[in-house]
Amino acid sequence: MEFLQDLWNFMKTRKKWWLLPMILVLLILGLLLIFAESSALGSFIYTLF
């Protein structure tokens, strides 16, 4: 949790707001891959990529 707070403070202080969409996309893709491995819908999700 401290990492997220440090990242937020870095973006706020240095005005690096362009990093936020990239971080969100990476998190969503990571969660999608984790979900695909643990469910029966994995074969359908893999066809998207």
N, C-alpha and C positions, 0 to 999 in steps of 0.2 A: 504494500500500500504506500510505503514511503517513496518508492520509485515513481508512482503516478503523481504524487504530490510534487516531487522534484521536477518531473517533466512539465507539469502544469505551471509551476513557478518559472521554469526556463522559458516556456513559450510566452508567458505574460510579461516577463521582464525584457526579453529581447525582441518582442513583437514578431514572433515566428508563427503567426496564425496559419500559414500555409502548410505547416506540419500536421495540423489537426485532421484534415480529410484523409491524408495518407495513412495516419495511424489508425483511424476508424476503419478504413478499407481493409487494412491488414488484420485488424481484430475480427472483423466480420468474416473474412475468408478463413481465418484460423478456427473460429467457432463453427463455421459451416463444415470444415473438414473433420473436426472432432465429432460433430453431429452425424456426419456421413459414415464414420467408422462404426458408430455404436447403434445404428438403426438399420431397419430393413429398407429404408428409402435411399440408402447409400448408392445403389446402382443408378437410380434416377438422378441423383445430384451429380455423380461423376460424368454423366452425359453432358452436363452444362459446360464442362471444361474440356 
